[in-house]
Each structure stands twice: as structure tokens, then as C-alpha cells.
């Protein structure tokens, strides 16, 4: 079973390749991704790394947590699982029509 890690307080110039190289010294890395700002494409200063096993993840935490990288103390912890989205989310207006009127109902412009 793989172990997903949160890596925080990274230098903003750090790349995913550098991150993968650092963690691969511990063991097999399945993925390493620096999170980028959507607007300007720059690093947000944190990342997620997936190690090949729980044991490698624990070793990475104990070895790399509070290690200085580029003048900053890197934070490495187990990542929280992604929250499940409730049904019906992801719609622009929460699944409701804008304006508050439904089809076929009485409204200010209905002909009756």
C-alpha cells in the first residue's frame, strides 16, 4: 500500500523533479507534485509526494521533517485523505437555476 505525504514550507523555486530526487534517496517515489497557483503558475510552497509503501512514507517523515531546504524548514506529514464531495456539488449555481423561478410555475411574466 502506498503512502501519500504532504510536504510544506518549500522554497518557491523548488521543482517537482528536485522534490522527487530528494525523496527517492529514501525509497521508491510513485509521484511528486508541487502545487501551483492557477493564476500565475508559481509554486504555492507545498507539494504532495506518494511513496511506494507505508514504511517508506514513515521513513521519509522521520528523515525529512524539519530538514532545511533553501533556508526553510521543510514540513513532512501524512496527507489527509481527499474529502468526498457530496452529491450535487460542482454545479455553477449549486444545482439551482438563477433567478429563483422554475419552469412552468407562476411568475411575474406568466400569462394567466
C-alpha positions in Angstrom: 0.0 0.0 0.0 1.4 3.4 -0.9 1.7 6.4 1.5 0.7 9.9 0.4 2.6 12.7 2.1 2.1 16.5 2.5 5.3 18.5 2.1 5.1 22.1 3.2 7.2 25.2 3.7 9.1 24.5 0.4 11.2 27.2 -1.3 9.0 28.8 -4.1 11.7 28.0 -6.6 11.8 24.2 -5.8 10.7 22.0 -8.7 8.8 18.6 -8.7 12.0 17.0 -10.1 14.1 18.3 -7.2 11.4 17.1 -4.8 11.3 13.6 -6.4 15.1 13.4 -6.3 15.2 14.3 -2.6 12.5 11.7 -1.7 14.0 9.0 -3.9 17.0 8.9 -1.6 14.6 7.4 1.0 13.0 4.9 -1.4 10.7 4.4 -4.4 8.6 7.5 -5.2 5.4 7.0 -7.2 4.7 10.7 -7.7 5.9 14.1 -6.6 3.9 17.2 -7.4 4.4 20.8 -6.4 1.1 22.6 -6.2 1.0 25.7 -8.5 -1.1 28.8 -8.3 -3.7 28.7 -11.1 -3.5 32.4 -11.8 0.3 32.9 -12.1 1.7 29.4 -12.4 4.1 29.8 -9.5 4.6 27.4 -6.6 2.4 27.8 -3.6 5.2 26.4 -1.4 3.7 23.0 -0.8 3.5 19.6 -2.5 2.3 16.0 -2.3 4.6 13.0 -2.6 3.4 9.4 -2.9 5.8 6.8 -1.6 5.6 3.2 -2.6 4.8 1.9 0.9 3.7 3.0 4.3 7.1 2.0 5.7 8.9 4.3 3.2 6.4 7.1 4.0 7.1 6.8 7.7 10.9 6.8 7.0 10.5 9.9 4.8 8.6 11.7 7.5 11.2 10.8 10.2 14.2 11.7 7.9 13.0 14.8 6.1 10.6 16.6 8.5 12.2 19.9 9.7 15.1 19.4 7.3 16.4 22.8 6.0 15.9 23.3 2.3 16.8 26.6 0.7 16.8 28.4 4.1 13.4 27.0 5.1 12.5 24.1 7.4 10.5 21.6 5.3 7.4 20.1 6.9 6.6 16.5 6.0 3.5 14.8 7.4 1.0 12.2 6.3 -1.5 13.7 3.9 -5.2 13.9 4.9 -7.4 11.8 2.6 -9.3 13.8 0.0 -12.8 14.7 1.3 -15.6 13.1 -0.6 -17.8 15.6 -2.4 -21.5 15.4 -1.6 -23.8 14.6 -4.4 -24.9 17.5 -6.5 -21.9 19.7 -6.0 -19.7 21.1 -8.7 -22.5 22.9 -10.4 -22.1 26.6 -11.0 -25.2 27.6 -9.1 -25.4 24.7 -6.7 -27.9 22.9 -9.0 -30.5 25.7 -8.9 -31.5 28.0 -11.7 -30.5 31.6 -11.3 -33.4 33.9 -10.8 -35.5 31.7 -8.5 -38.2 30.6 -11.0 -38.8 27.1 -12.0 -40.2 26.0 -15.3 -44.0 26.0 -15.5 -44.6 27.8 -12.2 -46.3 31.1 -11.8 -44.0 34.1 -12.2 -44.4 37.8 -12.8 -44.4 37.2 -16.6 -46.9 34.2 -16.7 -50.0 34.6 -18.9 -53.0 33.6 -16.8 
